[in-house]
Amino acid sequence: MNVDGLRTALKGLGPTPSALELAEILWLAAHIAEDRQEASVPAAPATETPLEPKPPAGDDPPPDPEPEPPAAPAAPDSAERQNLRFPEDEEDDGPDPDALVRAVLVQNARMLGRTLEIQRTLRPLKRRVDSRRLVEVDENATADRLARIRDARVPWLPVMVPAQERWLNLLLLVDDGPSMRMWRPLARELHETLARTGAFRDTRVLFLEGASVGASPGSTSRDASTLIDPSGRQVTLVLSDCSGRHWWSGAAQQALLPLAKGGPLAIVQPLAERLWRRTAAPTSVGRLLPSRPCAPNSALTFVSRDGDTGPGPPAVVVPVLDSRPEWLADWARLVGGSGGPQPASVTWFRPGPASAPATPLQRERELTIEERVRRFQSAASQPAVRLAAHVAVSYPALPVMRLIQEAVIGETSPGHLAEVLLSGLLRPREGSTEIYDFVPGARRRLLALLPRSVAWHTAHVLTGLSDAIERGSGTGMDRFRALISAEDGEASQAASPQPFALVNPAALRMIDRRAPATVASPRPDRRSRPAGSRQAGELAGRYRLIEVRGEERDLRVWDALDGADRVMVKEIRGFADSAARATVKRRLEECVAKSRQVGDGVVRYRDVFESDGRIWLVVDGHGGEPLTALLRSGGLAWRFAAEIGRRLVQTLGACAEAGLVHGAITGDDVILTRGGVLLAGFENETINGGPADRSFRDPARPAGEPGSAAGDLWSVAVLLYLMVEGRHPFPPSDEYEYAAASTSRAGPLRVPLQQLLRLRPELRMRLPEVLSILTNLSPEPTEAKTPSRSREPWVSMWGPPGSGKTTYLSALNIALSRSSESWRLVGVDDASTGVIVHTTATLLRDRRFPTGTSSINQLRWMLIGHTQTTTGRFPRRRVIESHQITLNVLDPPGEFLRHGPSAETGKDVFDRLAGSRRVLYLFDPIREFEYGDTFDYLRHMLIHLSTRIRDAGDFAEDGRLPHHLAICVTKFDDRRVFRTAERLGLVSYDPTDRFKFPQVRADDAPLLFDTLCEFSSGNGALIRNLLSTFFVAERVRIFVASGVGFNLSRTAGVFDPDDFENVIPGEEGGFRIRGPIHPIGLLEPLLWLSGAKQ
């Protein structure tokens, strides 16, 4: 062989060697020992080694042939290994009939690396706070109580304390723009990693589609502002490359701006940091200082390296993060409020449409391939340059790039992969989302970047990918489709020209479990795997199916995973036509939307979508036990049945408010969990027409007619009867016989059951009446006393612990002193005067809130003043009316209002409350969202109060309480309450007020109260029903107030809508008052109550 022949042979194995390299090769070959030559592997015959390999697909033939990656030397067990090739689009002439292949699923590499470090960095967020709903037994305190009780016959109760729960909720928003589809695996891995940390109470994943959000891509969307958490205990992470059309137009920023103002929000960028300036959210580098733990973005202070503080309000600063642990650690300390200022890269969200982007430069097209590669090598990170060069050795498909990144490069940051894809050296193949082609000449130039040893032995990449696949075979990672050569295969699809990995038989059996590697495997049947995804076992790029739980004719139920959460997926099929399918989907979408308005009494419906001619419904896994399983052992005690019935009726009331109807509730639809009772199966009527057992269906419902709330109440009555009697109320026949519904074990439930199980709907008991009876039957009976009527106007103050009763009393004196109508508050005795003096000084001098009430305070004041009214038209007359009102204000601690007379020091509080006839109830919406126990306090109070009024025989004409009730919605100065009223259009301004303070008129206050109740805990319908059941509507009025008022602008001295909060976190914990105190709306409820006629 001459020199030219040697040069040609070497060219087929890699880049063309230079003259110096050729001389060194010849010198080295002449000095190799003969024994080394004999021990070397014999070369393959010349006829099997092509001297001019075929250029890779997608490259235009350059003047010199483009080198293909050389074949790897044969490994000792290469005869036993199978080539893995990537599937390609079929050529025009179809696949080669001699190239038989079989499809297998190969596990993919992770996009998110160092997951354990990420979980460790989130430790500052692993705080626990008292739960607002769950309680647990304090064993030490209970043991201490038992030790103090000497008489064993004395009944005792365990000491219950609030259970501990995680501090924060996490909302992960995944951008659904066209450029974000390749980052879906990163979204799943990020969700799974964050959920498994245990740092968050709840982890939700939603998709950002333009200016709205949805549970999955293409599903029903809603406004992003509905995700705001008024409690401020939600952190939001947005996974986005900020490069979609909705980012450049400003729609995405406007949609996310309310979330940034309502809580911590950050963007997780999959792109490399050097590429962020080319997106619609360019960043600045500096430090962020939070004003308090879990501070919203509007409360963050930014200082750049140059000392610049940014554009300032109304723009909101938003941190931008990389997915590496170092970035997430800084963000966790920022949210946790620990460690002072944190380094951060930030962008800004500004109200209004985004400014038009500058015209993009066109010089990129003028660069030669050499200039492009040199620019990429100088600007990109070193891992990205190495990754691009190794991809040139292998096959440019996205799953193969991820495997190279993990197995060969050793770097798993998604930013490095993004640098390669956006380098301008690759272009996506038409019709494919995973396969890329090198631009002409790019592969040759990238191969030149590798050292000679690596380019010469391409087995370095092939072996690395093969080992990575064999190590991960059979694991639960994401998978992609690959092809293997097999004699029992089919000529079904074209494959890549060269393999990207080799696998041994053991690994192949783990990859393809349907049959051994030596046995022909049948072609995968699409019907045997879930539809709607390219990857088996996956739905909508989010839900991972595990196994089939049950199957009927047109329904299949799957156990599945949504990240780390276990869910249930219902696969609905067998539709007559597309119209029937569309009708079912529309009804299920309505069911999902309405169930979200009900609250905690129903199971959580996550998603509904259509795919491959089927409808998929995703329901939360509840981990409870159906009532049917409990009833298999016989009936229940009537007290236990009444408690279950009360919770079901409460849920039905909330469902009626939301317009949600079940149709027919069976024992399988009632789920008993550790936290309470859940109602499920709202989709049954739509899917299969309801239960087969017609004894749960209202007999008054005509055939073919939809269900109703009255029919659901009938189903609950049947369940109540079944619980206490252990059998159905009617025999299994076509005719109902009322006489068959006899009761022997129902106890006090006998009368309501007979009233509920009447065949004529107009004779049945209504839902509020049922709830009232079950409520009175559920708690322990109390010993009633006859209340005594007070001869003086007696105003009783209600409110849970921490609702601000003491602050209200102290702020009232300040409000009277600031009034222009010369009001004075005079204490009748020394105790009342001392309370006013002390609490007022605490507010004005110390700028802090008074301590809560710890005993029953009965305060007596004289409220002296006058009011002015104008009457007549021509002429107008001003009438001055003097007032001298005696106020006896009963201020008990909030705990007494819940636990009732069982508290030793508060056993007479309900007697005094029954005799007051005037009630001031403080409703703190911020506290209600935190604890959600307003309904519990009201319920307990009204039960004991009704007992005493009943014994006194002093009910109103229609059987309701004779009291007047003034509901005072407090903390109007809080940003969340004010913004809610502003969003509802309820805020007005008095033109005569020199401070320009906002207000909510009395006729608009009920709408704000209903919205805050419903939005905070989902108990709004229950609270409204409770008030309408116990009070006369004309004797209830709602007011909106604030004890400290709004902060005034330092320059103008008036209300500033952009900076109005007057309560901020204190330096030593807690809260402090920021500026002067201007109470709002405190006097009006007392004036209304004092003028109420009994």
C-alpha positions, -999 to 999 in steps of 0.1 A, spaced: 0 0 0 14 34 -10 10 67 10 -21 78 -9 -38 45 -1 -29 48 36 -42 84 36 -75 72 21 -79 44 46 -73 67 75 -98 92 62 -125 66 65 -118 63 102 -119 99 112 -108 134 102 -81 135 75 -46 134 92 -21 161 84 14 154 70 30 156 104 4 133 120 9 108 91 47 108 96 42 102 134 19 73 127 44 56 103 72 61 128 51 46 156 41 16 135 77 9 126 87 8 163 59 -14 176 72 -48 189 63 -79 169 48 -95 200 24 -66 203 15 -69 167 7 -106 172 -14 -99 202 -34 -72 185 -68 -78 171 -67 -89 135 -80 -63 111 -113 -69 93 -111 -78 56 -108 -49 33 -140 -58 15 -160 -52 47 -145 -18 55 -159 9 32 -133 35 22 -158 62 15 -186 61 41 -219 76 33 -223 112 47 -248 116 75 -285 124 67 -292 161 63 -257 172 53 -252 185 18 -222 169 2 -192 192 7 -163 193 -17 -144 168 5 -166 139 17 -180 145 52 -165 119 76 -189 95 93 -180 85 128 -158 54 125 -170 20 135 -161 9 170 -137 -20 174 -154 -52 181 -157 -59 218 -152 -94 231 -189 -100 235 -200 -80 205 -216 -111 190 -240 -112 219 -249 -75 219 -277 -59 200 -275 -26 181 -298 1 192 -309 25 165 -331 56 166 -363 54 145 -364 78 115 -391 88 91 -395 64 62 -379 72 29 -400 78 -2 -393 42 -14 -403 28 20 -383 7 44 -358 -19 34 -377 -53 35 -344 -70 44 -338 -48 74 -362 -64 100 -365 -45 132 -384 -47 165 -394 -17 186 -382 -15 223 -384 12 250 -351 24 263 -348 44 295 -337 80 291 -312 101 311 -324 125 337 -325 162 328 -323 174 364 -291 164 382 -280 165 418 -315 159 431 -303 151 466 -285 184 468 -316 202 456 -337 185 484 -311 196 510 -311 232 498 -349 235 505 -344 228 542 -351 265 551 -386 260 539 -393 228 560 -411 246 587 -442 234 605 -471 255 617 -504 247 635 -530 231 612 -562 251 607 -583 219 605 -566 188 619 -562 182 657 -543 155 676 -541 143 711 -516 159 734 -505 127 753 -486 144 780 -513 169 788 -539 141 787 -519 120 811 -515 150 834 -553 156 833 -560 119 841 -535 120 870 -554 150 886 -587 132 884 -590 110 915 -625 97 910 -625 71 883 -662 76 877 -657 112 866 -658 115 828 -628 130 811 -618 142 777 -584 140 760 -565 173 755 -567 181 718 -541 205 702 -537 216 666 -517 191 645 -485 203 628 -484 208 591 -460 221 565 -458 259 562 -460 265 525 -478 252 494 -460 250 460 -475 259 427 -454 248 397 -465 265 364 -450 249 333 -450 270 302 -468 253 273 -452 274 245 -439 257 214 -403 260 225 -410 244 258 -421 209 246 -386 196 248 -385 206 285 -415 185 295 -392 158 311 -375 185 331 -409 196 344 -418 161 355 -384 156 372 -386 190 389 -421 183 402 -411 149 415 -380 162 432 -398 191 449 -427 169 460 -404 143 475 -385 168 497 -415 170 521 -410 207 524 -444 216 511 -479 209 523 -493 206 488 -476 205 454 -496 214 423 -486 214 386 -505 235 361 -496 246 326 -494 282 314 -510 286 280 -508 322 269 -524 343 295 -544 315 312 -536 282 330 -549 247 327 -545 213 344 -528 198 313 -520 210 278 -551 216 258 -575 212 288 -600 238 300 -581 269 311 -588 296 337 -574 330 347 -542 328 366 -554 353 392 -577 325 405 -546 308 419 -538 336 443 -535 324 479 -548 351 502 -530 336 532 -496 343 515 -485 307 521 -480 297 485 -448 299 465 -449 298 428 -422 285 404 -426 291 367 -406 268 344 -402 287 312 -376 298 286 -394 331 283 -392 329 246 -427 323 234 -450 347 216 -470 353 248 -438 364 266 -428 389 239 -463 403 237 -464 407 275 -494 385 280 -475 360 302 -461 387 324 -496 403 329 -510 369 338 -483 362 364 -482 397 378 -511 391 403 -494 360 416 -461 379 421 -480 405 441 -497 379 462 -468 357 471 -432 346 462 -428 339 425 -397 329 406 -388 318 371 -368 286 366 -349 290 333 -339 258 315 -316 279 292 -280 287 301 -275 320 319 -257 336 290 -288 332 268 -312 349 292 -305 383 277 -319 370 244 -353 362 259 -383 383 267 -372 384 304 -336 398 304 -320 398 338 -300 421 360 -276 408 387 -277 421 423 -290 412 457 -326 408 470 -337 416 506 -371 403 518 -392 423 542 -405 392 560 -406 354 555 -426 344 525 -427 380 513 -444 386 480 -423 399 451 -438 434 456 -422 434 491 -387 425 479 -359 452 478 -334 448 449 -300 465 448 -278 458 417 -240 456 418 -239 492 408 -262 503 436 -293 507 412 -326 497 428 -344 491 395 -374 507 380 -395 506 412 -433 505 415 -455 496 398 -429 472 383 -425 440 404 -391 423 407 -390 386 398 -361 363 406 -348 341 377 -332 308 387 -311 281 372 -322 245 381 -289 238 399 -288 235 437 -268 266 443 -295 288 427 -323 271 445 -305 274 478 -303 312 475 -340 312 466 -350 291 496 -331 314 520 -349 344 503 -383 329 508 -375 317 543 -363 352 553 -330 339 567 -295 350 559 -301 386 549 -297 398 513 -294 370 488 -276 371 454 -301 369 426 -306 375 389 -339 393 384 -363 405 358 -392 429 360 -429 425 354 -445 458 344 -483 465 341 -495 471 306 -485 456 273 -448 449 266 -428 473 245 -421 462 209 -389 442 207 -361 455 186 -356 442 151 -335 410 153 -301 411 137 -296 391 105 -258 388 106 -261 352 117 -269 341 82 -238 358 69 -214 339 90 -194 310 75 -195 277 92 -160 282 105 -170 315 121 -201 299 137 -181 271 153 -154 295 165 -180 318 180 -198 289 197 -165 276 211 -156 310 225 -190 320 239 -204 287 251 -195 268 283 -169 241 281 -195 213 289 -216 225 260 -187 225 236 -177 190 246 -213 179 243 -216 193 208 -184 175 197 -195 142 211 -230 145 195 -211 149 162 -195 115 169 -229 99 176 -264 106 164 -281 140 168 -314 130 184 -326 146 216 -327 114 238 -292 104 226 -279 139 235 -293 135 270 -276 101 273 -243 116 261 -246 145 285 -251 122 315 -229 92 306 -200 108 287 -198 144 297 -209 139 333 -229 172 333 -267 171 337 -276 208 337 -303 215 310 -286 248 302 -257 230 285 -281 211 263 -299 243 254 -266 259 244 -260 232 219 -296 232 204 -295 271 201 -259 272 187 -270 275 151 -251 243 143 -282 221 144 -316 224 128 -347 204 136 -356 178 110 -389 186 94 -418 167 109 -399 156 140 -395 171 174 -366 149 186 -343 145 156 -318 172 144 -295 176 115 -262 193 114 -259 223 91 -235 216 62 -200 214 74 -208 216 111 -201 180 119 -166 181 104 -157 213 123 -170 199 156 -151 167 152 -119 187 149 -125 200 184 -120 166 200 -86 152 209 -71 128 184 -75 99 208 -112 104 213 -120 111 176 -100 80 166 -118 56 190 -154 64 188 -161 35 210 -156 60 239 -191 74 232 -206 41 221 -194 23 252 -205 51 275 -240 51 262 -242 13 262 -230 11 299 -255 38 309 -284 20 293 -274 -13 308 -271 2 343 -305 18 340 -324 -10 323 -356 -18 341 -357 14 362 -386 38 363 -370 66 343 -386 82 313 -383 61 281 -380 66 244 -385 44 214 -356 26 198 -352 -2 172 -332 -34 173 -324 -57 144 -342 -90 148 -349 -119 125 -384 -121 139 -390 -84 134 -410 -65 109 -399 -40 82 -421 -13 98 -399 17 101 -366 31 89 -337 33 114 -307 56 119 -277 48 97 -255 39 127 -263 26 161 -260 48 192 -256 20 217 -251 -17 222 -269 -38 248 -263 -73 261 -291 -99 263 -297 -94 300 -303 -57 296 -324 -64 265 -347 -87 286 -351 -58 311 -359 -34 283 -384 -57 265 -401 -77 292 -428 -92 269 -405 -120 258 -369 -132 261 -343 -117 237 -340 -150 218 -378 -153 212 -395 -132 186 -416 -105 203 -449 -94 187 -452 -59 175 -465 -37 203 -503 -33 201 -515 3 207 -546 -10 223 -525 -26 251 -509 7 262 -525 40 272 -534 63 245 -526 100 243 -488 98 246 -458 88 226 -444 70 257 -461 40 271 -476 44 305 -478 82 302 -507 106 296 -507 142 285 -469 144 293 -478 144 330 -496 113 344 -478 80 347 -502 50 346 -492 21 369 -518 -7 367 -555 -13 360 -576 -12 391 -609 -22 376 -627 -25 342 -663 -24 330 -678 -24 295 -668 12 285 -648 22 316 -613 13 327 -599 26 360 -561 31 364 -538 37 394 -515 64 383 -489 90 395 -489 127 391 -453 135 400 -451 120 435 -489 121 441 -510 90 437 -541 96 416 -569 76 399 -574 79 362 -607 69 345 -605 59 308 -639 64 292 -645 49 258 -672 33 236 -689 65 224 -715 62 196 -701 92 177 -681 124 182 -712 143 193 -718 119 222 -681 122 231 -682 160 231 -713 159 253 -697 137 279 -665 158 280 -685 190 284 -705 176 313 -673 163 330 -656 197 326 -686 213 343 -684 187 371 -646 194 376 -651 232 376 -680 232 400 -663 207 424 -635 232 429 -660 257 444 -673 233 470 -642 229 491 -629 200 512 -661 180 514 -657 164 479 -628 146 463 -605 167 442 -609 164 405 -576 173 389 -581 172 351 -603 160 322 -591 158 286 -596 140 253 -570 119 235 -572 92 208 -610 92 208 -612 86 245 -619 108 275 -596 107 306 -607 119 340 -581 124 368 -592 122 404 -571 126 435 -562 96 455 -579 99 489 -565 69 509 -598 65 527 -624 36 531 -658 36 515 -688 36 538 -700 3 523 -669 -15 537 -678 -2 572 -714 -13 569 -705 -49 561 -702 -56 598 -737 -42 606 -753 -9 616 -737 20 634 -745 39 666 -770 67 659 -745 94 672 -718 82 648 -744 81 619 -756 116 628 -721 129 626 -715 113 592 -749 126 580 -742 161 592 -710 163 572 -727 149 541 -755 174 544 -730 202 549 -713 191 517 -747 190 499 -753 226 510 -720 237 495 -728 217 463 -761 233 460 -744 268 462 -720 257 434 -748 241 413 -732 207 416 -756 177 416 -746 141 423 -776 122 411 -776 91 434 -753 88 464 -744 52 474 -722 39 502 -693 35 477 -695 73 470 -690 82 507 -653 80 517 -643 80 553 -608 95 558 -587 105 587 -597 141 582 -634 137 577 -659 125 552 -655 130 514 -682 127 487 -671 111 454 -687 98 423 -702 130 408 -692 117 373 -712 84 376 -744 98 361 -725 111 331 -704 80 325 -728 51 332 -761 66 341 -757 62 379 -757 32 402 -775 -1 393 -792 -1 428 -822 21 423 -830 23 460 -806 52 463 -824 71 435 -852 95 443 -885 78 434 -900 112 426 -874 117 398 -889 110 364 -871 86 342 -846 103 319 -846 135 339 -813 149 355 -808 147 392 -814 175 417 -803 186 451 -835 172 466 -827 138 451 -792 139 467 -808 146 500 -830 116 495 -799 95 489 -783 107 522 -815 98 540 -814 63 526 -777 61 538 -786 73 572 -813 47 575 -789 20 563 -763 31 589 -786 29 619 -808 0 609 -783 -21 589 -807 -26 560 -824 -6 532 -856 13 541 -875 -2 512 -876 -38 498 -861 -44 464 -892 -41 443 -907 -18 417 -930 -1 442 -919 19 473 -939 13 504 -935 40 531 -947 15 557 -916 -6 551 -893 22 564 -898 13 600 -872 24 625 -862 5 656 -826 16 663 -826 52 650 -831 68 683 -835 106 679 -830 101 641 -864 84 638 -885 115 632 -862 132 607 -858 99 588 -895 95 585 -898 131 573 -870 127 548 -882 94 533 -916 106 522 -925 98 486 -939 133 479 -911 158 477 -932 187 490 -937 169 523 -900 163 529 -878 182 553 -856 208 537 -818 208 538 -813 237 564 -837 220 588 -819 187 584 -785 203 590 -799 221 621 -812 188 636 -781 168 628 -759 197 642 -778 196 675 -776 158 677 -738 156 669 -722 174 698 -724 163 735 -755 175 752 -751 205 775 -769 215 807 -790 245 798 -798 275 820 -826 300 815 -810 333 803 -819 365 820 -829 396 800 -808 427 805 -826 460 809 -798 480 793 -785 478 757 -760 449 760 -736 444 732 -718 410 732 -686 406 712 -679 373 694 -649 362 675 -623 333 674 -590 336 691 -568 362 674 -597 379 656 -589 413 671 -616 418 698 -592 435 722 -578 456 693 -613 466 683 -620 479 718 -588 500 720 -591 513 685 -627 524 691 -615 551 716 -591 564 689 -619 564 664 -641 584 686 -614 610 694 -608 615 656 -645 618 649 -657 653 638 -690 647 657 -677 651 692 -681 615 704 -668 606 738 -663 572 754 -666 573 792 -660 543 814 -687 536 840 -663 519 864 -625 519 871 -620 486 853 -635 498 821 -616 531 822 -583 512 829 -588 489 799 -594 519 776 -564 538 789 -540 509 787 -549 495 753 -551 529 737 -516 537 749 -503 504 735 -516 513 701 -506 549 700 -473 550 719 -458 515 713 -472 510 678 -481 474 686 -512 454 692 -527 448 727 -524 413 741 -554 390 736 -582 385 762 -574 359 788 -605 362 810 -642 372 807 -643 410 805 -676 428 811 -670 464 803 -696 492 808 -692 525 789 -713 556 782 -712 565 745 -720 602 743 -722 623 711 -745 635 684 -752 629 648 -762 654 620 -788 646 593 -802 669 565 -839 668 557 -862 685 532 -855 699 498 -866 735 497 -854 747 521 -830 720 535 -828 717 572 -799 703 593 -811 682 623 -787 675 652 -796 645 673 -779 638 706 -771 603 718 -763 589 752 -760 551 750 -750 527 777 -729 499 763 -723 467 782 -697 449 761 -690 413 770 -655 404 757 -648 367 764 -617 348 751 -622 332 718 -616 297 732 -647 300 754 -668 306 723 -657 273 708 -654 249 737 -686 261 754 -695 256 790 -669 228 795 -644 256 801 -644 261 839 -640 299 838 -664 304 810 -694 284 821 -717 315 825 -706 332 793 -734 317 773 -761 327 798 -749 363 795 -747 360 757 -783 347 756 -795 377 775 -776 403 755 -799 404 724 -772 424 705 -742 407 690 -711 421 674 -692 393 655 -656 401 643 -648 382 610 -611 382 603 -607 371 566 -569 366 569 -573 344 599 -601 325 583 -579 315 554 -552 304 578 -574 283 600 -608 280 583 -626 276 617 -651 304 616 -679 280 608 -669 258 638 -670 287 662 -703 299 649 -717 264 650 -707 257 686 -719 291 698 -753 289 681 -759 254 695 -754 265 731 -772 298 725 -802 280 709 -804 256 739 -807 284 764 -832 304 743 -853 273 738 -855 267 775 -865 303 781 -892 300 754 -880 333 739 -875 325 702 -886 349 675 -919 344 656 -904 320 631 -884 300 656 -851 318 650 -829 336 676 -842 370 688 -808 386 686 -796 414 663 -763 405 647 -737 430 633 -709 412 613 -678 433 612 -653 423 584 -620 435 598 -585 441 583 -599 462 554 -564 477 554 -548 444 544 -537 442 508 -556 410 501 -589 422 515 -586 456 498 -577 441 465 -606 417 466 -630 445 472 -614 466 445 -616 437 420 -653 433 428 -659 470 422 -671 476 457 -646 503 467 -659 539 468 -644 572 481 -660 600 501 -653 633 483 -655 651 517 -628 629 533 -595 649 534 -575 616 536 -593 601 505 -597 568 524 -616 540 505 -647 525 519 -673 498 512 -709 508 515 -733 489 537 -753 475 508 -721 462 491 -706 446 523 -726 413 520 -710 406 486 -675 411 500 -683 390 530 -696 361 508 -666 363 485 -641 363 513 -658 333 530 -659 313 498 -624 322 486 -606 316 519 -618 283 533 -646 272 510 -670 274 539 -689 304 526 -720 285 518 -720 269 552 -716 301 571 -744 318 551 -767 289 556 -759 289 593 -767 326 597 -800 323 577 -810 293 598 -805 309 632 -812 346 626 -839 367 611 -826 383 579 -838 418 588 -818 416 621 -784 409 604 -762 436 589 -726 435 577 -700 462 580 -664 466 567 -638 480 592 -602 484 600 -587 489 635 -554 507 623 -565 521 590 -544 528 559 -510 543 556 -508 578 543 -485 590 516 -455 609 531 -456 636 504 -493 642 497 -507 630 531 -535 611 515 -543 575 507 -518 560 483 -532 530 463 -497 517 456 -484 518 492 -513 516 518 -505 488 542 -501 501 577 -491 468 593 -456 454 585 -434 427 601 -415 437 632 -377 434 636 -381 410 665 -409 390 651 -446 396 651 -460 428 635 -458 465 642 -479 495 631 -462 515 604 -477 550 607 -505 570 623 -537 551 633 -569 561 615 -596 535 624 -623 529 598 -659 518 604 -657 509 641 -685 531 654 -711 523 628 -719 487 640 -723 499 676 -746 527 666 -767 503 646 -769 478 674 -777 505 700 -806 517 678 -820 481 673 -854 476 687 -859 444 707 
